[in-house]
């Protein structure tokens, strides 16, 4: 029989998006990482994001966390989701100056 110290928490490795296991909601870290990938150009405008299942596996999180993250990115205007088609990086908006 295994014994465990009272009050001790099992060691859990941080998920990819959590910088060193910092506190916060998992979906926020996933959303921030995807936003950084979009801003850096790794994910180009109009490019399809990997499927939600693939992202969940890549980040080691639940499907619900990925769905919440993509919802947050949609709210921020970074991605567009087309029903039965997938989620795509939103085209970049340009101003009159072309910036």
C-alpha positions, -999 to +999 in steps of 0.1 A: +000+000+000+013+034-010+014+061+017+013+098+009+021+127+031-011+145+042-016+176+023+010+167-003+000+172-039+010+148-066+037+162-090+022+173-122+042+184-152+031+218-166+013+218-199+032+233-229+014+266-228+020+272-191+053+290-187+069+270-159+036+260-145+025+296-136-010+299-122-039+307-145-064+290-166-051+265-191-072+280-220-056+314-214-021+300-218-031+281-250-047+312-264-017+333-256+007+308-272-015+306-304-017+344-304+021+347-302+024+322-331+000+343-352+018+375-343+052+360-352+040+349-386+044+312-378+006+310-385+000+332-415-032+351-423-059+328-438-039+297-428-059+270-412-052+262-376-047+225-367-079+207-357-090+212-321-082+176-314-047+180-328-042+212-307-054+194-276-029+167-282-001+191-290-007+211-258-016+182-237-049+197-226-085+189-229-106+195-259-127+219-239-097+240-231-088+243-268-123+252-276-123+279-250-090+292-263-102+295-299-133+312-286-111+338-269-091+342-301-123+348-321-134+374-296-100+391-300-104+390-338-074+369-344-091+338-359-123+331-378-142+298-375-163+285-404-188+258-394-177+224-406-146+239-423-123+247-394-106+277-378-084+301-398-061+330-389-080+362-396-067+384-424-047+414-411-064+447-411-046+475-429-051+512-424-052+540-450-014+543-446-010+506-455+003+497-421 
